[in-house]
């Protein structure tokens, strides 16, 4: 199965202005569309929302690329989310 890195830009409103960021996921999937779905499922979870401090996901700017990093295991999906 192919590994993909999915980059999801974020934007958080603060009193001092808007703060951009990015949430990254490395997922295994046979097709980029399935990698996108897996990353969005993880990003929808409470742990991911806490990690990005409530920032909104800019899904329209999501980028999917083949993973060229070290050949190590991919983290499991967030508990409690449907597969």
PDB file of N, CA, C and O in Angstrom:
ATOM      1  N   UNK A   1       0.838  -1.170   0.000  1.00  0.00           N
ATOM      2  CA  UNK A   1       0.000   0.000   0.000  1.00  0.00           C
ATOM      3  C   UNK A   1       0.891   1.245   0.000  1.00  0.00           C
ATOM      4  O   UNK A   1       1.949   1.265   0.629  1.00  0.00           O
ATOM      5  N   UNK A   2       0.458   2.254  -0.697  1.00  0.00           N
ATOM      6  CA  UNK A   2       1.219   3.496  -0.833  1.00  0.00           C
ATOM      7  C   UNK A   2       1.052   4.380   0.398  1.00  0.00           C
ATOM      8  O   UNK A   2      -0.034   4.468   0.970  1.00  0.00           O
ATOM      9  N   UNK A   3       2.136   5.032   0.795  1.00  0.00           N
ATOM     10  CA  UNK A   3       2.071   6.016   1.871  1.00  0.00           C
ATOM     11  C   UNK A   3       1.967   7.402   1.248  1.00  0.00           C
ATOM     12  O   UNK A   3       2.624   7.705   0.252  1.00  0.00           O
ATOM     13  N   UNK A   4       1.134   8.229   1.852  1.00  0.00           N
ATOM     14  CA  UNK A   4       0.904   9.589   1.385  1.00  0.00           C
ATOM     15  C   UNK A   4       1.103  10.554   2.541  1.00  0.00           C
ATOM     16  O   UNK A   4       0.859  10.210   3.697  1.00  0.00           O
ATOM     17  N   UNK A   5       1.548  11.759   2.224  1.00  0.00           N
ATOM     18  CA  UNK A   5       1.554  12.825   3.222  1.00  0.00           C
ATOM     19  C   UNK A   5       0.468  13.813   2.800  1.00  0.00           C
ATOM     20  O   UNK A   5       0.441  14.302   1.671  1.00  0.00           O
ATOM     21  N   UNK A   6      -0.414  14.082   3.738  1.00  0.00           N
ATOM     22  CA  UNK A   6      -1.534  14.987   3.485  1.00  0.00           C
ATOM     23  C   UNK A   6      -1.328  16.228   4.347  1.00  0.00           C
ATOM     24  O   UNK A   6      -1.238  16.140   5.572  1.00  0.00           O
ATOM     25  N   UNK A   7      -1.256  17.363   3.704  1.00  0.00           N
ATOM     26  CA  UNK A   7      -1.035  18.645   4.364  1.00  0.00           C
ATOM     27  C   UNK A   7      -2.337  19.444   4.319  1.00  0.00           C
ATOM     28  O   UNK A   7      -2.859  19.744   3.245  1.00  0.00           O
ATOM     29  N   UNK A   8      -2.853  19.784   5.508  1.00  0.00           N
ATOM     30  CA  UNK A   8      -4.101  20.535   5.584  1.00  0.00           C
ATOM     31  C   UNK A   8      -3.815  21.888   6.248  1.00  0.00           C
ATOM     32  O   UNK A   8      -3.570  21.942   7.453  1.00  0.00           O
ATOM     33  N   UNK A   9      -3.843  22.975   5.478  1.00  0.00           N
ATOM     34  CA  UNK A   9      -3.643  24.292   6.076  1.00  0.00           C
ATOM     35  C   UNK A   9      -4.757  24.616   7.078  1.00  0.00           C
ATOM     36  O   UNK A   9      -5.891  24.157   6.939  1.00  0.00           O
ATOM     37  N   UNK A  10      -4.409  25.412   8.083  1.00  0.00           N
ATOM     38  CA  UNK A  10      -5.369  25.814   9.108  1.00  0.00           C
ATOM     39  C   UNK A  10      -5.306  27.324   9.297  1.00  0.00           C
ATOM     40  O   UNK A  10      -4.341  27.978   8.900  1.00  0.00           O
ATOM     41  N   UNK A  11      -6.356  27.863   9.912  1.00  0.00           N
ATOM     42  CA  UNK A  11      -6.399  29.286  10.222  1.00  0.00           C
ATOM     43  C   UNK A  11      -7.147  29.465  11.541  1.00  0.00           C
ATOM     44  O   UNK A  11      -8.270  28.989  11.709  1.00  0.00           O
ATOM     45  N   UNK A  12      -6.497  30.161  12.467  1.00  0.00           N
ATOM     46  CA  UNK A  12      -7.068  30.371  13.804  1.00  0.00           C
ATOM     47  C   UNK A  12      -7.191  31.867  14.054  1.00  0.00           C
ATOM     48  O   UNK A  12      -6.244  32.625  13.845  1.00  0.00           O
ATOM     49  N   UNK A  13      -8.376  32.282  14.504  1.00  0.00           N
ATOM     50  CA  UNK A  13      -8.607  33.689  14.846  1.00  0.00           C
ATOM     51  C   UNK A  13      -8.183  33.939  16.283  1.00  0.00           C
ATOM     52  O   UNK A  13      -8.592  33.222  17.197  1.00  0.00           O
ATOM     53  N   UNK A  14      -7.370  34.949  16.471  1.00  0.00           N
ATOM     54  CA  UNK A  14      -6.893  35.368  17.793  1.00  0.00           C
ATOM     55  C   UNK A  14      -7.129  36.871  17.912  1.00  0.00           C
ATOM     56  O   UNK A  14      -7.303  37.544  16.897  1.00  0.00           O
ATOM     57  N   UNK A  15      -7.138  37.404  19.123  1.00  0.00           N
ATOM     58  CA  UNK A  15      -7.320  38.853  19.279  1.00  0.00           C
ATOM     59  C   UNK A  15      -6.303  39.677  18.477  1.00  0.00           C
ATOM     60  O   UNK A  15      -6.632  40.761  17.995  1.00  0.00           O
ATOM     61  N   UNK A  16      -5.086  39.175  18.333  1.00  0.00           N
ATOM     62  CA  UNK A  16      -4.052  39.898  17.599  1.00  0.00           C
ATOM     63  C   UNK A  16      -4.086  39.692  16.100  1.00  0.00           C
ATOM     64  O   UNK A  16      -3.300  40.309  15.380  1.00  0.00           O
ATOM     65  N   UNK A  17      -4.976  38.840  15.607  1.00  0.00           N
ATOM     66  CA  UNK A  17      -5.055  38.576  14.172  1.00  0.00           C
ATOM     67  C   UNK A  17      -5.246  37.097  13.879  1.00  0.00           C
ATOM     68  O   UNK A  17      -5.462  36.283  14.778  1.00  0.00           O
ATOM     69  N   UNK A  18      -5.162  36.782  12.617  1.00  0.00           N
ATOM     70  CA  UNK A  18      -5.354  35.394  12.178  1.00  0.00           C
ATOM     71  C   UNK A  18      -4.007  34.687  12.137  1.00  0.00           C
ATOM     72  O   UNK A  18      -3.015  35.239  11.661  1.00  0.00           O
ATOM     73  N   UNK A  19      -3.986  33.459  12.642  1.00  0.00           N
ATOM     74  CA  UNK A  19      -2.740  32.697  12.713  1.00  0.00           C
ATOM     75  C   UNK A  19      -2.843  31.492  11.782  1.00  0.00           C
ATOM     76  O   UNK A  19      -3.659  30.599  12.012  1.00  0.00           O
ATOM     77  N   UNK A  20      -2.016  31.459  10.726  1.00  0.00           N
ATOM     78  CA  UNK A  20      -2.026  30.305   9.826  1.00  0.00           C
ATOM     79  C   UNK A  20      -1.207  29.161  10.414  1.00  0.00           C
ATOM     80  O   UNK A  20      -0.320  29.369  11.242  1.00  0.00           O
ATOM     81  N   UNK A  21      -1.518  27.977   9.974  1.00  0.00           N
ATOM     82  CA  UNK A  21      -0.771  26.799  10.394  1.00  0.00           C
ATOM     83  C   UNK A  21      -1.000  25.675   9.401  1.00  0.00           C
ATOM     84  O   UNK A  21      -1.558  25.884   8.324  1.00  0.00           O
ATOM     85  N   UNK A  22      -0.567  24.494   9.773  1.00  0.00           N
ATOM     86  CA  UNK A  22      -0.767  23.324   8.919  1.00  0.00           C
ATOM     87  C   UNK A  22      -0.821  22.088   9.798  1.00  0.00           C
ATOM     88  O   UNK A  22      -0.092  21.979  10.784  1.00  0.00           O
ATOM     89  N   UNK A  23      -1.687  21.163   9.435  1.00  0.00           N
ATOM     90  CA  UNK A  23      -1.738  19.881  10.115  1.00  0.00           C
ATOM     91  C   UNK A  23      -1.344  18.828   9.078  1.00  0.00           C
ATOM     92  O   UNK A  23      -1.897  18.781   7.979  1.00  0.00           O
ATOM     93  N   UNK A  24      -0.375  17.984   9.452  1.00  0.00           N
ATOM     94  CA  UNK A  24       0.168  16.982   8.532  1.00  0.00           C
ATOM     95  C   UNK A  24      -0.210  15.582   8.982  1.00  0.00           C
ATOM     96  O   UNK A  24      -0.229  15.283  10.176  1.00  0.00           O
ATOM     97  N   UNK A  25      -0.509  14.734   8.018  1.00  0.00           N
ATOM     98  CA  UNK A  25      -0.807  13.330   8.285  1.00  0.00           C
ATOM     99  C   UNK A  25      -0.073  12.469   7.269  1.00  0.00           C
ATOM    100  O   UNK A  25      -0.065  12.780   6.078  1.00  0.00           O
ATOM    101  N   UNK A  26       0.537  11.395   7.731  1.00  0.00           N
ATOM    102  CA  UNK A  26       1.087  10.369   6.849  1.00  0.00           C
ATOM    103  C   UNK A  26       0.136   9.190   6.966  1.00  0.00           C
ATOM    104  O   UNK A  26      -0.061   8.644   8.052  1.00  0.00           O
ATOM    105  N   UNK A  27      -0.453   8.800   5.841  1.00  0.00           N
ATOM    106  CA  UNK A  27      -1.445   7.726   5.835  1.00  0.00           C
ATOM    107  C   UNK A  27      -1.114   6.715   4.751  1.00  0.00           C
ATOM    108  O   UNK A  27      -0.431   7.030   3.777  1.00  0.00           O
ATOM    109  N   UNK A  28      -1.603   5.505   4.929  1.00  0.00           N
ATOM    110  CA  UNK A  28      -1.481   4.473   3.899  1.00  0.00           C
ATOM    111  C   UNK A  28      -2.827   4.331   3.211  1.00  0.00           C
ATOM    112  O   UNK A  28      -3.863   4.217   3.866  1.00  0.00           O
ATOM    113  N   UNK A  29      -2.803   4.338   1.889  1.00  0.00           N
ATOM    114  CA  UNK A  29      -4.026   4.183   1.111  1.00  0.00           C
ATOM    115  C   UNK A  29      -3.648   3.786  -0.313  1.00  0.00           C
ATOM    116  O   UNK A  29      -2.571   4.146  -0.789  1.00  0.00           O
ATOM    117  N   UNK A  30      -4.527   3.046  -0.998  1.00  0.00           N
ATOM    118  CA  UNK A  30      -4.223   2.657  -2.370  1.00  0.00           C
ATOM    119  C   UNK A  30      -4.393   3.792  -3.382  1.00  0.00           C
ATOM    120  O   UNK A  30      -3.917   3.685  -4.513  1.00  0.00           O
ATOM    121  N   UNK A  31      -5.065   4.873  -2.990  1.00  0.00           N
ATOM    122  CA  UNK A  31      -5.356   5.964  -3.917  1.00  0.00           C
ATOM    123  C   UNK A  31      -5.333   7.288  -3.148  1.00  0.00           C
ATOM    124  O   UNK A  31      -5.698   7.317  -1.973  1.00  0.00           O
ATOM    125  N   UNK A  32      -4.910   8.388  -3.791  1.00  0.00           N
ATOM    126  CA  UNK A  32      -4.861   9.671  -3.089  1.00  0.00           C
ATOM    127  C   UNK A  32      -6.211  10.124  -2.521  1.00  0.00           C
ATOM    128  O   UNK A  32      -6.259  10.751  -1.463  1.00  0.00           O
ATOM    129  N   UNK A  33      -7.301   9.808  -3.219  1.00  0.00           N
ATOM    130  CA  UNK A  33      -8.623  10.189  -2.692  1.00  0.00           C
ATOM    131  C   UNK A  33      -8.908   9.524  -1.354  1.00  0.00           C
ATOM    132  O   UNK A  33      -9.509  10.127  -0.465  1.00  0.00           O
ATOM    133  N   UNK A  34      -8.470   8.266  -1.217  1.00  0.00           N
ATOM    134  CA  UNK A  34      -8.665   7.554   0.048  1.00  0.00           C
ATOM    135  C   UNK A  34      -7.732   8.099   1.126  1.00  0.00           C
ATOM    136  O   UNK A  34      -8.082   8.109   2.306  1.00  0.00           O
ATOM    137  N   UNK A  35      -6.552   8.548   0.726  1.00  0.00           N
ATOM    138  CA  UNK A  35      -5.632   9.185   1.675  1.00  0.00           C
ATOM    139  C   UNK A  35      -6.239  10.492   2.182  1.00  0.00           C
ATOM    140  O   UNK A  35      -6.146  10.811   3.368  1.00  0.00           O
ATOM    141  N   UNK A  36      -6.848  11.230   1.290  1.00  0.00           N
ATOM    142  CA  UNK A  36      -7.522  12.484   1.674  1.00  0.00           C
ATOM    143  C   UNK A  36      -8.601  12.204   2.700  1.00  0.00           C
ATOM    144  O   UNK A  36      -8.688  12.880   3.725  1.00  0.00           O
ATOM    145  N   UNK A  37      -9.427  11.196   2.419  1.00  0.00           N
ATOM    146  CA  UNK A  37     -10.524  10.853   3.334  1.00  0.00           C
ATOM    147  C   UNK A  37      -9.984  10.444   4.698  1.00  0.00           C
ATOM    148  O   UNK A  37     -10.510  10.869   5.727  1.00  0.00           O
ATOM    149  N   UNK A  38      -8.935   9.621   4.712  1.00  0.00           N
ATOM    150  CA  UNK A  38      -8.355   9.164   5.982  1.00  0.00           C
ATOM    151  C   UNK A  38      -7.814  10.340   6.787  1.00  0.00           C
ATOM    152  O   UNK A  38      -8.013  10.403   8.001  1.00  0.00           O
ATOM    153  N   UNK A  39      -7.134  11.268   6.126  1.00  0.00           N
ATOM    154  CA  UNK A  39      -6.586  12.433   6.828  1.00  0.00           C
ATOM    155  C   UNK A  39      -7.703  13.325   7.361  1.00  0.00           C
ATOM    156  O   UNK A  39      -7.616  13.819   8.485  1.00  0.00           O
ATOM    157  N   UNK A  40      -8.744  13.533   6.570  1.00  0.00           N
ATOM    158  CA  UNK A  40      -9.854  14.360   7.039  1.00  0.00           C
ATOM    159  C   UNK A  40     -10.588  13.704   8.202  1.00  0.00           C
ATOM    160  O   UNK A  40     -11.053  14.391   9.111  1.00  0.00           O
ATOM    161  N   UNK A  41     -10.694  12.378   8.177  1.00  0.00           N
ATOM    162  CA  UNK A  41     -11.306  11.667   9.311  1.00  0.00           C
ATOM    163  C   UNK A  41     -10.502  11.903  10.582  1.00  0.00           C
ATOM    164  O   UNK A  41     -11.073  12.165  11.642  1.00  0.00           O
ATOM    165  N   UNK A  42      -9.194  11.813  10.481  1.00  0.00           N
ATOM    166  CA  UNK A  42      -8.343  12.052  11.654  1.00  0.00           C
ATOM    167  C   UNK A  42      -8.445  13.505  12.107  1.00  0.00           C
ATOM    168  O   UNK A  42      -8.521  13.782  13.304  1.00  0.00           O
ATOM    169  N   UNK A  43      -8.446  14.430  11.148  1.00  0.00           N
ATOM    170  CA  UNK A  43      -8.499  15.857  11.478  1.00  0.00           C
ATOM    171  C   UNK A  43      -9.816  16.243  12.148  1.00  0.00           C
ATOM    172  O   UNK A  43      -9.878  17.246  12.858  1.00  0.00           O
ATOM    173  N   UNK A  44     -10.863  15.455  11.929  1.00  0.00           N
ATOM    174  CA  UNK A  44     -12.167  15.741  12.528  1.00  0.00           C
ATOM    175  C   UNK A  44     -12.248  15.311  13.989  1.00  0.00           C
ATOM    176  O   UNK A  44     -13.185  15.690  14.691  1.00  0.00           O
ATOM    177  N   UNK A  45     -11.296  14.538  14.449  1.00  0.00           N
ATOM    178  CA  UNK A  45     -11.324  14.028  15.817  1.00  0.00           C
ATOM    179  C   UNK A  45     -10.971  15.078  16.858  1.00  0.00           C
ATOM    180  O   UNK A  45     -10.299  16.068  16.568  1.00  0.00           O
ATOM    181  N   UNK A  46     -11.440  14.838  18.076  1.00  0.00           N
ATOM    182  CA  UNK A  46     -11.181  15.763  19.191  1.00  0.00           C
ATOM    183  C   UNK A  46      -9.687  15.981  19.447  1.00  0.00           C
ATOM    184  O   UNK A  46      -9.285  17.118  19.694  1.00  0.00           O
ATOM    185  N   UNK A  47      -8.840  14.929  19.397  1.00  0.00           N
ATOM    186  CA  UNK A  47      -7.410  15.168  19.633  1.00  0.00           C
ATOM    187  C   UNK A  47      -6.795  16.127  18.603  1.00  0.00           C
ATOM    188  O   UNK A  47      -5.974  16.974  18.956  1.00  0.00           O
ATOM    189  N   UNK A  48      -7.190  15.992  17.337  1.00  0.00           N
ATOM    190  CA  UNK A  48      -6.644  16.866  16.293  1.00  0.00           C
ATOM    191  C   UNK A  48      -7.128  18.303  16.481  1.00  0.00           C
ATOM    192  O   UNK A  48      -6.364  19.251  16.301  1.00  0.00           O
ATOM    193  N   UNK A  49      -8.394  18.455  16.841  1.00  0.00           N
ATOM    194  CA  UNK A  49      -8.942  19.791  17.076  1.00  0.00           C
ATOM    195  C   UNK A  49      -8.226  20.471  18.243  1.00  0.00           C
ATOM    196  O   UNK A  49      -7.910  21.659  18.180  1.00  0.00           O
ATOM    197  N   UNK A  50      -7.975  19.709  19.306  1.00  0.00           N
ATOM    198  CA  UNK A  50      -7.223  20.258  20.450  1.00  0.00           C
ATOM    199  C   UNK A  50      -5.813  20.655  20.029  1.00  0.00           C
ATOM    200  O   UNK A  50      -5.314  21.715  20.408  1.00  0.00           O
ATOM    201  N   UNK A  51      -5.180  19.794  19.243  1.00  0.00           N
ATOM    202  CA  UNK A  51      -3.801  20.049  18.808  1.00  0.00           C
ATOM    203  C   UNK A  51      -3.689  21.356  18.022  1.00  0.00           C
ATOM    204  O   UNK A  51      -2.722  22.102  18.179  1.00  0.00           O
ATOM    205  N   UNK A  52      -4.676  21.623  17.184  1.00  0.00           N
ATOM    206  CA  UNK A  52      -4.616  22.856  16.385  1.00  0.00           C
ATOM    207  C   UNK A  52      -5.329  24.020  17.071  1.00  0.00           C
ATOM    208  O   UNK A  52      -5.551  25.068  16.465  1.00  0.00           O
ATOM    209  N   UNK A  53      -5.686  23.824  18.351  1.00  0.00           N
ATOM    210  CA  UNK A  53      -6.285  24.875  19.192  1.00  0.00           C
ATOM    211  C   UNK A  53      -7.524  25.481  18.561  1.00  0.00           C
ATOM    212  O   UNK A  53      -7.719  26.696  18.592  1.00  0.00           O
ATOM    213  N   UNK A  54      -8.362  24.621  17.985  1.00  0.00           N
ATOM    214  CA  UNK A  54      -9.624  25.079  17.426  1.00  0.00           C
ATOM    215  C   UNK A  54      -9.531  25.737  16.069  1.00  0.00           C
ATOM    216  O   UNK A  54     -10.533  26.249  15.570  1.00  0.00           O
ATOM    217  N   UNK A  55      -8.374  25.740  15.461  1.00  0.00           N
ATOM    218  CA  UNK A  55      -8.216  26.375  14.146  1.00  0.00           C
ATOM    219  C   UNK A  55      -9.082  25.673  13.105  1.00  0.00           C
ATOM    220  O   UNK A  55      -9.280  24.459  13.152  1.00  0.00           O
ATOM    221  N   UNK A  56      -9.586  26.454  12.176  1.00  0.00           N
ATOM    222  CA  UNK A  56     -10.386  25.915  11.079  1.00  0.00           C
ATOM    223  C   UNK A  56      -9.476  25.253  10.050  1.00  0.00           C
ATOM    224  O   UNK A  56      -8.365  25.716   9.791  1.00  0.00           O
ATOM    225  N   UNK A  57      -9.967  24.168   9.473  1.00  0.00           N
ATOM    226  CA  UNK A  57      -9.246  23.500   8.382  1.00  0.00           C
ATOM    227  C   UNK A  57      -9.577  24.197   7.067  1.00  0.00           C
ATOM    228  O   UNK A  57     -10.741  24.489   6.791  1.00  0.00           O
ATOM    229  N   UNK A  58      -8.574  24.460   6.270  1.00  0.00           N
ATOM    230  CA  UNK A  58      -8.778  25.028   4.935  1.00  0.00           C
ATOM    231  C   UNK A  58      -8.710  23.877   3.931  1.00  0.00           C
ATOM    232  O   UNK A  58      -7.726  23.709   3.211  1.00  0.00           O
ATOM    233  N   UNK A  59      -9.784  23.094   3.910  1.00  0.00           N
ATOM    234  CA  UNK A  59      -9.817  21.849   3.127  1.00  0.00           C
ATOM    235  C   UNK A  59      -9.600  22.109   1.642  1.00  0.00           C
ATOM    236  O   UNK A  59      -9.034  21.270   0.941  1.00  0.00           O
ATOM    237  N   UNK A  60     -10.044  23.261   1.162  1.00  0.00           N
ATOM    238  CA  UNK A  60      -9.886  23.567  -0.265  1.00  0.00           C
ATOM    239  C   UNK A  60      -8.421  23.732  -0.658  1.00  0.00           C
ATOM    240  O   UNK A  60      -8.095  23.712  -1.845  1.00  0.00           O
ATOM    241  N   UNK A  61      -7.526  23.898   0.334  1.00  0.00           N
ATOM    242  CA  UNK A  61      -6.093  24.049   0.057  1.00  0.00           C
ATOM    243  C   UNK A  61      -5.294  22.806   0.435  1.00  0.00           C
ATOM    244  O   UNK A  61      -4.063  22.841   0.449  1.00  0.00           O
ATOM    245  N   UNK A  62      -5.979  21.718   0.740  1.00  0.00           N
ATOM    246  CA  UNK A  62      -5.339  20.451   1.113  1.00  0.00           C
ATOM    247  C   UNK A  62      -4.429  19.964  -0.022  1.00  0.00           C
ATOM    248  O   UNK A  62      -4.776  20.076  -1.198  1.00  0.00           O
ATOM    249  N   UNK A  63      -3.263  19.423   0.347  1.00  0.00           N
ATOM    250  CA  UNK A  63      -2.299  18.909  -0.639  1.00  0.00           C
ATOM    251  C   UNK A  63      -1.948  17.470  -0.277  1.00  0.00           C
ATOM    252  O   UNK A  63      -1.677  17.160   0.883  1.00  0.00           O
ATOM    253  N   UNK A  64      -1.956  16.598  -1.280  1.00  0.00           N
ATOM    254  CA  UNK A  64      -1.604  15.186  -1.093  1.00  0.00           C
ATOM    255  C   UNK A  64      -0.386  14.893  -1.957  1.00  0.00           C
ATOM    256  O   UNK A  64      -0.367  15.207  -3.146  1.00  0.00           O
ATOM    257  N   UNK A  65       0.631  14.286  -1.347  1.00  0.00           N
ATOM    258  CA  UNK A  65       1.852  13.922  -2.072  1.00  0.00           C
ATOM    259  C   UNK A  65       2.296  12.534  -1.642  1.00  0.00           C
ATOM    260  O   UNK A  65       2.024  12.123  -0.514  1.00  0.00           O
ATOM    261  N   UNK A  66       2.975  11.805  -2.520  1.00  0.00           N
ATOM    262  CA  UNK A  66       3.545  10.521  -2.093  1.00  0.00           C
ATOM    263  C   UNK A  66       4.549  10.750  -0.967  1.00  0.00           C
ATOM    264  O   UNK A  66       5.303  11.722  -0.994  1.00  0.00           O
ATOM    265  N   UNK A  67       4.559   9.868   0.008  1.00  0.00           N
ATOM    266  CA  UNK A  67       5.475   9.954   1.152  1.00  0.00           C
ATOM    267  C   UNK A  67       6.834   9.440   0.725  1.00  0.00           C
ATOM    268  O   UNK A  67       6.950   8.310   0.250  1.00  0.00           O
ATOM    269  N   UNK A  68       7.866  10.259   0.889  1.00  0.00           N
ATOM    270  CA  UNK A  68       9.233   9.866   0.558  1.00  0.00           C
ATOM    271  C   UNK A  68      10.127   9.852   1.786  1.00  0.00           C
ATOM    272  O   UNK A  68      11.352   9.869   1.670  1.00  0.00           O
ATOM    273  N   UNK A  69       9.516   9.820   2.954  1.00  0.00           N
ATOM    274  CA  UNK A  69      10.267   9.837   4.201  1.00  0.00           C
ATOM    275  C   UNK A  69      10.772   8.455   4.569  1.00  0.00           C
ATOM    276  O   UNK A  69      10.734   7.533   3.755  1.00  0.00           O
ATOM    277  N   UNK A  70      11.249   8.316   5.805  1.00  0.00           N
ATOM    278  CA  UNK A  70      11.764   7.021   6.254  1.00  0.00           C
ATOM    279  C   UNK A  70      10.684   5.950   6.188  1.00  0.00           C
ATOM    280  O   UNK A  70       9.499   6.229   6.368  1.00  0.00           O
ATOM    281  N   UNK A  71      11.105   4.747   5.932  1.00  0.00           N
ATOM    282  CA  UNK A  71      10.165   3.632   5.825  1.00  0.00           C
ATOM    283  C   UNK A  71       9.864   3.098   7.225  1.00  0.00           C
ATOM    284  O   UNK A  71      10.424   2.091   7.658  1.00  0.00           O
ATOM    285  N   UNK A  72       8.971   3.795   7.917  1.00  0.00           N
ATOM    286  CA  UNK A  72       8.574   3.348   9.246  1.00  0.00           C
ATOM    287  C   UNK A  72       7.054   3.239   9.269  1.00  0.00           C
ATOM    288  O   UNK A  72       6.374   3.643   8.326  1.00  0.00           O
ATOM    289  N   UNK A  73       6.545   2.697  10.339  1.00  0.00           N
ATOM    290  CA  UNK A  73       5.111   2.453  10.393  1.00  0.00           C
ATOM    291  C   UNK A  73       4.337   3.764  10.484  1.00  0.00           C
ATOM    292  O   UNK A  73       4.826   4.772  10.994  1.00  0.00           O
ATOM    293  N   UNK A  74       3.130   3.712   9.979  1.00  0.00           N
ATOM    294  CA  UNK A  74       2.219   4.846  10.006  1.00  0.00           C
ATOM    295  C   UNK A  74       1.410   4.751  11.286  1.00  0.00           C
ATOM    296  O   UNK A  74       1.023   3.657  11.696  1.00  0.00           O
ATOM    297  N   UNK A  75       1.151   5.881  11.920  1.00  0.00           N
ATOM    298  CA  UNK A  75       0.374   5.851  13.155  1.00  0.00           C
ATOM    299  C   UNK A  75      -1.044   5.365  12.882  1.00  0.00           C
ATOM    300  O   UNK A  75      -1.587   5.608  11.804  1.00  0.00           O
ATOM    301  N   UNK A  76      -1.648   4.677  13.855  1.00  0.00           N
ATOM    302  CA  UNK A  76      -2.995   4.157  13.658  1.00  0.00           C
ATOM    303  C   UNK A  76      -4.011   5.295  13.638  1.00  0.00           C
ATOM    304  O   UNK A  76      -3.729   6.394  14.115  1.00  0.00           O
ATOM    305  N   UNK A  77      -5.202   5.027  13.081  1.00  0.00           N
ATOM    306  CA  UNK A  77      -6.245   6.053  13.078  1.00  0.00           C
ATOM    307  C   UNK A  77      -6.609   6.455  14.504  1.00  0.00           C
ATOM    308  O   UNK A  77      -6.418   5.688  15.447  1.00  0.00           O
ATOM    309  N   UNK A  78      -7.128   7.650  14.644  1.00  0.00           N
ATOM    310  CA  UNK A  78      -7.567   8.130  15.947  1.00  0.00           C
ATOM    311  C   UNK A  78      -8.693   7.248  16.461  1.00  0.00           C
ATOM    312  O   UNK A  78      -9.633   6.946  15.726  1.00  0.00           O
ATOM    313  N   UNK A  79      -8.604   6.836  17.713  1.00  0.00           N
ATOM    314  CA  UNK A  79      -9.619   5.964  18.312  1.00  0.00           C
ATOM    315  C   UNK A  79     -10.986   6.636  18.277  1.00  0.00           C
ATOM    316  O   UNK A  79     -11.105   7.849  18.451  1.00  0.00           O
ATOM    317  N   UNK A  80     -12.006   5.832  18.050  1.00  0.00           N
ATOM    318  CA  UNK A  80     -13.371   6.333  18.070  1.00  0.00           C
ATOM    319  C   UNK A  80     -13.882   6.834  16.737  1.00  0.00           C
ATOM    320  O   UNK A  80     -15.059   7.177  16.625  1.00  0.00           O
ATOM    321  N   UNK A  81     -13.038   6.887  15.724  1.00  0.00           N
ATOM    322  CA  UNK A  81     -13.487   7.330  14.410  1.00  0.00           C
ATOM    323  C   UNK A  81     -13.798   6.123  13.539  1.00  0.00           C
ATOM    324  O   UNK A  81     -13.095   5.115  13.610  1.00  0.00           O
ATOM    325  N   UNK A  82     -14.849   6.209  12.711  1.00  0.00           N
ATOM    326  CA  UNK A  82     -15.141   5.089  11.808  1.00  0.00           C
ATOM    327  C   UNK A  82     -14.048   4.943  10.772  1.00  0.00           C
ATOM    328  O   UNK A  82     -13.422   5.924  10.370  1.00  0.00           O
ATOM    329  N   UNK A  83     -13.824   3.732  10.349  1.00  0.00           N
ATOM    330  CA  UNK A  83     -12.804   3.486   9.325  1.00  0.00           C
ATOM    331  C   UNK A  83     -13.377   3.576   7.947  1.00  0.00           C
ATOM    332  O   UNK A  83     -12.657   3.396   6.965  1.00  0.00           O
TER     333      UNK A  83
END
